Amino acid sequence: MRKLAADPRTAVAERVRDGMTIAVGGFGLCGIPRDLIEAVRDSGVRDLTIVSNNMGVDGKGLGVLLENSQVRKVIASYVGENKLFAQQYLDGALEVEFCPQGTLAERLRAGGSGIAGFYTRTGVGTEVAEGKPHETFDGETFVLERGIVADLALVHANTADAEGNLRYRATARNFNPLVAMSGRVCIAEAETVLDGFLDPDEVMTPGIFVDVTVLASDRPKDIEQRIVRPRSAAAADAGVGA
């Protein structure tokens, strides 16, 4: 188990520093590396730039870093679930770079693939494109977007093997593979860590992108907005007992 670290706090503490750029996988609270995020919080580092699809919710996910005033800048596509995020932005305590979701995904993939930048039509004519180079291709206007290379990538996987190959489960696959690619250093937490190796056909992130793995803690998964009906109403709608 050459890539397995003893615990998240140790793995993170040895690799974080003030002012670094950290890319974090997940979508809302789905597929986020909770143990690693909390390890960053506990490390006490400051002035971080966080690259993530969103910033979690108040008190959960990346929201704990906002509560601890550890974040200077955020590059994200959606932040609507976090009231503290909005307040810090309005107060001028937080710099925000909004990026269309597909563009953000491609910027992470490009950074991990050694591509410095790419042209896209997304955002042309909006504030997203202001100050960025434009070019015309086949009569259409495109804007140049830079690839993202993070100092550190934090991801969550369902399974990791002895070489750091990763497999994700269902929706938790979301941004995690792209984030893993983008980091100069990548730490992956996994719900299961194998002594052996994943079947090559099951590998979703090759171990070449992963520097360290840790075993994720076993705890209930958070849900952003739990919307359910009473059992009696659900049964009535389904015609049960009729």
Secondary structure as UniProt FT lines:
FT   TURN            2..3
FT   HELIX           8..13
FT   TURN            14..15
FT   TURN            18..19
FT   STRAND          21..24
FT   TURN            28..29
FT   HELIX           34..43
FT   STRAND          48..51
FT   TURN            58..59
FT   TURN            61..62
FT   HELIX           63..67
FT   TURN            68..69
FT   STRAND          71..76
FT   TURN            80..81
FT   HELIX           83..90
FT   TURN            91..92
FT   STRAND          95..98
FT   HELIX           101..112
FT   TURN            113..114
FT   STRAND          117..120
FT   TURN            122..125
FT   HELIX           127..129
FT   TURN            130..131
FT   STRAND          134..137
FT   TURN            138..139
FT   STRAND          140..146
FT   STRAND          150..160
FT   TURN            162..163
FT   STRAND          166..167
FT   HELIX           170..173
FT   HELIX           176..182
FT   STRAND          183..193
FT   HELIX           200..202
FT   HELIX           207..209
FT   STRAND          212..215
FT   HELIX           231..238
FT   TURN            239..241
//
